[in-house]
Amino acid sequence: MTRSKLSLPNLVLFQDNDFILVNKPPFISTLEDRNDPSNILALARQVEPDPQVCHRLDKDTSGVLAIARNPEAYRHLSMQFENREVVKTYHAIVDGAHFFENKLVDRAILKLNDGTVKIAREGKPAQTYFNTEQVFKNHTLIKCNPITGRMHQIRIHLTTLNAPITGDDMYGGKPFMVSSVKRNFQLKKWTEEQPLIKRMALHAFSIEFALISGKKIRVEAPYPKDFKALLNQLQTHAR
């Protein structure tokens, strides 16, 4: 879907009178971005009178995002976030072969003035659980469950495990080239190989919380094209 044709109804995964859950594409901000007028909140305002985004995904992260349609719904979900009752699951493709089973990273995170973060005792408490889903030759698909919601939390916590997210150059991830897994990979003459995924390989896969009625829902977001293509290359050529 091109940016000009991007509209909220095309992204909807679930909708009721209180919430809209969308599958955020990569390369679009959640909230207002000084450098880019297009963002999820602006798209929501085109179709809703008073939407509020309930949490945030990094611009390059794709996946499920909850939008409240009214102030009561926003308060209801905010309380669940505050009480750590929302279950968020991310999928990340990382560099290296790793075997994590309910691996907890409990390391405080300090936000820096340059828009990055670092692990530091004086930072805010942060916890993430990691589980290996699939192991490839030099990469791993990992399920990530953040308990807290700090900026760049999954990214920096994976780096502490020597498992930076593929394509995340800010925190040590390497770009993924098809030639690294595909034998006899041939480029067209006079062209230079480009990374298969032009961002970090991180996707907000699912969210689970209670609706105002008390009913629990779990909503999954299908992988976008670039993440799917990367996983396909690994599954086909890097066993």
KEKE-3310 file (N, C-alpha, C; in steps of 0.2 Angstrom, whole numbers, plus 5000, padded with zeros to 4 digits):
npx = (5004:5004:5010:5002:4990:4987:4976:4966:4955:4959:4969:4963:4962:4954:4938:4927:4914:4923:4936:4949:4959:4974:4985:5000:5009:5027:5039:5030:5025:5019:5013:5012:5024:5038:5045:5037:5021:5012:5005:4999:4990:4985:4979:4969:4961:4955:4944:4938:4931:4937:4950:4962:4979:4984:4996:5014:5023:5039:5044:5050:5045:5033:5016:5003:4993:4984:4970:4960:4943:4936:4936:4934:4937:4951:4956:4952:4961:4973:4974:4976:4988:4996:4995:5001:4994:4992:4996:5009:5016:5030:5038:5055:5068:5084:5102:5114:5114:5103:5097:5084:5075:5062:5069:5074:5077:5082:5086:5090:5085:5091:5087:5094:5100:5102:5092:5093:5095:5103:5110:5109:5112:5106:5095:5077:5068:5067:5060:5061:5055:5062:5060:5065:5059:5062:5077:5090:5104:5113:5104:5090:5073:5064:5053:5046:5042:5038:5038:5038:5037:5048:5057:5064:5066:5065:5075:5087:5088:5090:5102:5110:5111:5119:5112:5108:5095:5092:5097:5096:5105:5107:5109:5118:5114:5116:5114:5104:5108:5103:5113:5120:5114:5110:5115:5125:5120:5115:5119:5112:5121:5132:5125:5123:5121:5107:5101:5089:5079:5074:5075:5074:5071:5058:5043:5027:5018:5006:4992:4985:4971:4958:4942:4930:4919:4924:4927:4940:4952:4962:4973:4980:4993:4996:5012:5021:5026:5040:5046:5041:5047:5060:5060:5056:5067:5076:5070:5070:5084:5093:5094)
npy = (4994:5011:5026:5037:5031:5026:5023:5023:5013:5003:4997:4991:4978:4974:4980:4989:4997:5005:5003:5003:4992:4992:4987:4993:4999:4998:5012:5023:5035:5034:5044:5063:5069:5079:5079:5073:5073:5062:5051:5038:5043:5055:5049:5042:5052:5057:5049:5047:5056:5059:5052:5043:5037:5022:5017:5016:5013:5011:5021:5013:5000:4988:4982:4977:4990:4999:5009:5021:5025:5034:5044:5036:5023:5025:5028:5016:5006:5012:5010:4997:4995:5002:4993:4982:4973:4971:4960:4960:4954:4953:4949:4946:4946:4941:4944:4930:4913:4908:4901:4903:4901:4907:4917:4930:4947:4959:4974:4990:5005:5019:5035:5044:5060:5061:5054:5040:5025:5018:5005:5007:5009:5020:5022:5019:5005:4990:4976:4961:4947:4933:4921:4908:4905:4900:4893:4898:4897:4908:4917:4921:4918:4927:4927:4940:4947:4961:4967:4979:4996:5003:5016:5009:4997:4982:4982:4986:4977:4965:4967:4966:4953:4949:4948:4957:4965:4961:4972:4983:4995:5005:4999:4989:4979:4970:4973:4963:4953:4945:4937:4932:4920:4914:4903:4905:4917:4930:4947:4960:4967:4980:4984:4987:4977:4978:4979:4966:4969:4985:4991:4988:4972:4970:4966:4970:4958:4953:4958:4958:4961:4967:4971:4985:4978:4968:4957:4947:4950:4944:4950:4947:4953:4951:4947:4961:4963:4965:4959:4946:4942:4941:4931:4921:4919:4915:4903:4896:4895:4895:4885)
npz = (5000:4995:5002:4999:4998:5010:5023:5038:5039:5030:5038:5049:5062:5072:5079:5089:5099:5107:5105:5092:5083:5075:5061:5061:5048:5043:5044:5047:5058:5075:5082:5080:5069:5067:5055:5046:5040:5039:5050:5062:5071:5065:5054:5060:5065:5054:5052:5065:5078:5091:5094:5103:5104:5112:5116:5110:5095:5088:5074:5064:5067:5064:5066:5078:5085:5097:5097:5106:5106:5113:5128:5140:5136:5133:5146:5152:5146:5148:5162:5163:5156:5166:5177:5172:5165:5152:5139:5128:5113:5104:5088:5084:5072:5074:5074:5074:5081:5093:5109:5118:5133:5141:5145:5155:5154:5165:5166:5170:5160:5153:5146:5133:5127:5114:5108:5109:5119:5134:5144:5161:5178:5185:5177:5172:5178:5169:5161:5151:5143:5134:5121:5111:5094:5081:5075:5064:5053:5055:5061:5072:5075:5087:5101:5110:5125:5133:5149:5155:5148:5141:5131:5116:5122:5120:5109:5115:5126:5119:5113:5125:5126:5116:5105:5094:5085:5068:5056:5064:5065:5075:5087:5085:5076:5061:5043:5032:5019:5004:4998:5008:5012:5001:4989:4974:4971:4961:4955:4946:4932:4936:4947:4965:4979:4989:5006:5011:5020:5025:5037:5055:5060:5067:5074:5081:5086:5093:5104:5120:5130:5142:5137:5139:5143:5151:5144:5138:5125:5112:5099:5084:5073:5056:5048:5039:5022:5020:5032:5031:5019:5023:5033:5025:5016:5026:5030:5019:5014:5025:5034)
capx = (5000:5008:5009:4996:4983:4986:4970:4965:4950:4963:4973:4960:4962:4948:4935:4921:4912:4928:4943:4951:4966:4977:4992:5004:5015:5034:5041:5026:5026:5013:5011:5015:5032:5040:5048:5032:5014:5008:5006:4993:4985:4982:4974:4963:4957:4951:4938:4936:4931:4941:4954:4969:4983:4985:5004:5017:5028:5044:5043:5052:5042:5027:5012:4997:4993:4978:4968:4954:4938:4933:4941:4933:4941:4958:4957:4952:4967:4979:4975:4978:4995:4999:4994:5005:4989:4991:5001:5011:5021:5034:5043:5061:5073:5091:5109:5116:5109:5102:5092:5082:5069:5059:5075:5072:5082:5080:5091:5087:5086:5092:5086:5099:5098:5102:5086:5095:5095:5108:5109:5112:5109:5102:5089:5071:5067:5064:5060:5058:5056:5063:5059:5067:5054:5065:5084:5093:5111:5116:5099:5085:5067:5063:5047:5048:5037:5040:5034:5038:5036:5053:5059:5069:5067:5067:5081:5093:5089:5092:5109:5114:5111:5123:5107:5105:5090:5094:5095:5095:5111:5108:5111:5123:5112:5119:5110:5103:5109:5101:5119:5123:5111:5108:5121:5125:5116:5118:5116:5112:5127:5132:5121:5125:5116:5104:5098:5082:5074:5078:5074:5075:5066:5054:5035:5022:5014:4999:4991:4979:4969:4951:4938:4926:4914:4927:4929:4947:4953:4969:4972:4987:4994:5000:5018:5021:5029:5047:5047:5039:5052:5066:5059:5055:5074:5080:5067:5072:5091:5098:5092)
capy = (5000:5017:5031:5041:5027:5024:5025:5019:5007:4997:4994:4988:4971:4973:4986:4989:5004:5008:5002:5001:4989:4992:4984:4998:4998:5001:5018:5028:5037:5033:5051:5068:5068:5085:5078:5069:5074:5056:5047:5034:5047:5059:5044:5040:5058:5057:5044:5047:5063:5060:5046:5043:5031:5020:5015:5019:5009:5015:5022:5007:4994:4986:4978:4979:4996:5000:5016:5022:5029:5039:5045:5031:5018:5027:5027:5009:5003:5015:5007:4990:4996:5004:4988:4977:4967:4970:4956:4962:4950:4955:4945:4949:4942:4944:4941:4925:4908:4909:4897:4907:4899:4911:4921:4937:4952:4964:4979:4997:5009:5027:5038:5049:5066:5060:5049:5033:5023:5014:5001:5011:5008:5026:5022:5016:4998:4987:4969:4958:4939:4931:4914:4906:4902:4896:4895:4897:4896:4914:4921:4917:4921:4927:4930:4945:4949:4966:4968:4987:4999:5009:5017:5005:4992:4976:4982:4987:4971:4960:4968:4964:4946:4948:4946:4963:4964:4962:4978:4988:4998:5009:4995:4984:4974:4970:4972:4956:4952:4938:4934:4929:4914:4910:4901:4907:4924:4935:4953:4963:4971:4987:4986:4985:4973:4982:4975:4964:4973:4992:4993:4983:4966:4970:4967:4969:4952:4952:4961:4954:4965:4966:4976:4988:4973:4963:4951:4947:4949:4944:4951:4946:4957:4947:4951:4964:4960:4964:4954:4939:4940:4940:4925:4916:4918:4911:4896:4892:4894:4896:4880)
capz = (5000:4995:5007:4997:4998:5017:5027:5044:5038:5027:5043:5055:5063:5076:5080:5093:5100:5111:5102:5085:5083:5068:5059:5058:5043:5045:5041:5048:5065:5079:5084:5076:5068:5064:5048:5042:5041:5039:5056:5063:5075:5060:5050:5065:5066:5048:5053:5072:5081:5097:5095:5107:5104:5119:5117:5104:5092:5085:5067:5059:5070:5062:5070:5081:5089:5100:5097:5110:5102:5118:5134:5144:5133:5134:5153:5154:5144:5152:5169:5162:5155:5172:5181:5169:5164:5145:5136:5122:5111:5098:5085:5081:5069:5077:5072:5078:5083:5101:5112:5124:5136:5146:5147:5158:5155:5170:5166:5169:5154:5153:5139:5132:5124:5106:5105:5110:5126:5136:5150:5166:5185:5186:5172:5174:5178:5163:5161:5145:5143:5127:5119:5104:5090:5076:5074:5057:5053:5058:5063:5076:5076:5094:5104:5115:5129:5137:5155:5156:5141:5140:5124:5113:5127:5117:5105:5119:5130:5115:5112:5130:5125:5110:5099:5091:5080:5061:5052:5069:5066:5081:5093:5083:5071:5054:5037:5029:5012:5002:4996:5013:5013:4994:4985:4967:4971:4955:4955:4939:4931:4938:4953:4971:4983:4995:5011:5010:5024:5025:5044:5060:5059:5074:5073:5086:5084:5096:5111:5124:5136:5143:5134:5144:5146:5155:5140:5136:5118:5109:5092:5080:5067:5051:5046:5033:5016:5021:5037:5028:5014:5027:5036:5020:5014:5031:5031:5013:5013:5030:5039)
cpx = (5004:5005:5003:4989:4982:4980:4968:4960:4954:4968:4970:4960:4956:4945:4928:4919:4918:4935:4944:4958:4968:4983:4996:5009:5021:5034:5035:5025:5019:5009:5014:5022:5033:5042:5043:5025:5010:5010:4999:4988:4981:4977:4968:4959:4953:4945:4935:4936:4936:4946:4960:4973:4985:4992:5007:5022:5033:5042:5044:5048:5035:5023:5006:4998:4985:4976:4961:4949:4935:4937:4940:4937:4949:4960:4957:4958:4973:4980:4978:4986:4999:5000:4998:5000:4988:4997:5003:5016:5023:5037:5049:5065:5080:5097:5111:5111:5109:5096:5090:5075:5067:5065:5073:5078:5079:5085:5088:5089:5086:5091:5091:5097:5098:5097:5088:5094:5101:5106:5112:5108:5104:5095:5083:5071:5064:5065:5057:5060:5057:5063:5061:5061:5057:5073:5086:5101:5115:5111:5094:5079:5065:5056:5049:5042:5039:5035:5033:5038:5041:5054:5065:5071:5069:5074:5087:5094:5092:5100:5113:5115:5115:5118:5104:5100:5093:5092:5095:5102:5113:5111:5115:5121:5115:5113:5109:5104:5107:5107:5122:5120:5110:5114:5120:5120:5119:5115:5116:5118:5127:5128:5124:5120:5114:5101:5091:5077:5078:5076:5076:5070:5063:5047:5031:5017:5007:4999:4985:4977:4961:4947:4934:4921:4917:4930:4936:4948:4960:4969:4980:4987:4999:5007:5018:5026:5037:5050:5046:5044:5058:5066:5059:5063:5077:5077:5069:5079:5095:5096:5099)
cpy = (5006:5022:5035:5038:5025:5027:5020:5013:5001:4994:4990:4981:4969:4980:4985:4996:5008:5008:5001:4998:4989:4989:4990:4996:5001:5008:5024:5029:5035:5040:5056:5068:5075:5084:5075:5070:5068:5052:5043:5039:5052:5055:5043:5046:5060:5054:5044:5054:5064:5054:5047:5036:5029:5018:5017:5013:5013:5016:5016:5001:4994:4983:4981:4985:4997:5008:5016:5027:5034:5039:5039:5025:5019:5026:5020:5005:5005:5012:5000:4990:4997:4998:4981:4971:4966:4965:4958:4957:4953:4949:4949:4944:4945:4940:4935:4919:4908:4904:4900:4903:4903:4915:4928:4941:4958:4969:4986:5001:5016:5030:5044:5055:5066:5055:5042:5031:5019:5010:5005:5010:5014:5026:5019:5009:4995:4980:4966:4951:4938:4923:4913:4903:4897:4898:4893:4897:4902:4919:4917:4922:4921:4930:4934:4947:4954:4967:4976:4989:5005:5010:5012:4999:4985:4976:4982:4980:4965:4961:4966:4956:4944:4945:4952:4961:4966:4968:4984:4991:5002:5005:4989:4978:4975:4970:4965:4957:4945:4934:4930:4922:4910:4909:4903:4913:4928:4941:4955:4967:4978:4989:4984:4982:4978:4977:4973:4968:4980:4995:4988:4978:4965:4971:4965:4964:4952:4957:4958:4959:4964:4972:4979:4983:4968:4957:4952:4946:4948:4945:4951:4950:4953:4951:4955:4961:4959:4959:4947:4937:4938:4933:4919:4914:4913:4904:4892:4890:4894:4891:4877)
cpz = (5000:5000:5006:4998:5005:5020:5032:5042:5035:5032:5049:5055:5068:5078:5084:5094:5104:5108:5095:5086:5076:5067:5056:5054:5046:5042:5042:5056:5069:5080:5079:5075:5064:5057:5043:5044:5042:5046:5057:5067:5069:5055:5054:5065:5059:5048:5060:5074:5087:5098:5099:5106:5111:5121:5110:5102:5088:5077:5063:5062:5067:5067:5074:5086:5091:5100:5101:5106:5106:5124:5139:5142:5134:5141:5155:5152:5147:5158:5168:5160:5162:5177:5178:5167:5156:5143:5129:5119:5104:5095:5082:5078:5071:5074:5077:5079:5091:5103:5119:5127:5142:5149:5149:5158:5159:5171:5165:5163:5155:5146:5139:5128:5116:5103:5105:5117:5128:5143:5156:5173:5187:5182:5176:5174:5172:5163:5154:5145:5135:5127:5112:5100:5085:5076:5067:5058:5057:5061:5068:5076:5084:5096:5110:5119:5134:5143:5156:5148:5140:5133:5122:5118:5124:5113:5110:5124:5126:5114:5118:5130:5119:5105:5097:5085:5073:5058:5057:5070:5072:5087:5091:5078:5064:5049:5035:5022:5010:5000:5001:5015:5006:4990:4978:4966:4966:4955:4947:4938:4933:4944:4959:4975:4989:5000:5010:5014:5026:5032:5049:5059:5066:5072:5079:5084:5087:5103:5114:5130:5137:5140:5140:5147:5151:5151:5138:5129:5117:5102:5089:5074:5062:5049:5040:5028:5018:5026:5035:5023:5018:5030:5031:5017:5019:5031:5025:5012:5019:5036:5042)
residu = (MET:THR:ARG:SER:LYS:LEU:SER:LEU:PRO:ASN:LEU:VAL:LEU:PHE:GLN:ASP:ASN:ASP:PHE:ILE:LEU:VAL:ASN:LYS:PRO:PRO:PHE:ILE:SER:THR:LEU:GLU:ASP:ARG:ASN:ASP:PRO:SER:ASN:ILE:LEU:ALA:LEU:ALA:ARG:GLN:VAL:GLU:PRO:ASP:PRO:GLN:VAL:CYS:HIS:ARG:LEU:ASP:LYS:ASP:THR:SER:GLY:VAL:LEU:ALA:ILE:ALA:ARG:ASN:PRO:GLU:ALA:TYR:ARG:HIS:LEU:SER:MET:GLN:PHE:GLU:ASN:ARG:GLU:VAL:VAL:LYS:THR:TYR:HIS:ALA:ILE:VAL:ASP:GLY:ALA:HIS:PHE:PHE:GLU:ASN:LYS:LEU:VAL:ASP:ARG:ALA:ILE:LEU:LYS:LEU:ASN:ASP:GLY:THR:VAL:LYS:ILE:ALA:ARG:GLU:GLY:LYS:PRO:ALA:GLN:THR:TYR:PHE:ASN:THR:GLU:GLN:VAL:PHE:LYS:ASN:HIS:THR:LEU:ILE:LYS:CYS:ASN:PRO:ILE:THR:GLY:ARG:MET:HIS:GLN:ILE:ARG:ILE:HIS:LEU:THR:THR:LEU:ASN:ALA:PRO:ILE:THR:GLY:ASP:ASP:MET:TYR:GLY:GLY:LYS:PRO:PHE:MET:VAL:SER:SER:VAL:LYS:ARG:ASN:PHE:GLN:LEU:LYS:LYS:TRP:THR:GLU:GLU:GLN:PRO:LEU:ILE:LYS:ARG:MET:ALA:LEU:HIS:ALA:PHE:SER:ILE:GLU:PHE:ALA:LEU:ILE:SER:GLY:LYS:LYS:ILE:ARG:VAL:GLU:ALA:PRO:TYR:PRO:LYS:ASP:PHE:LYS:ALA:LEU:LEU:ASN:GLN:LEU:GLN:THR:HIS:ALA:ARG)
# end
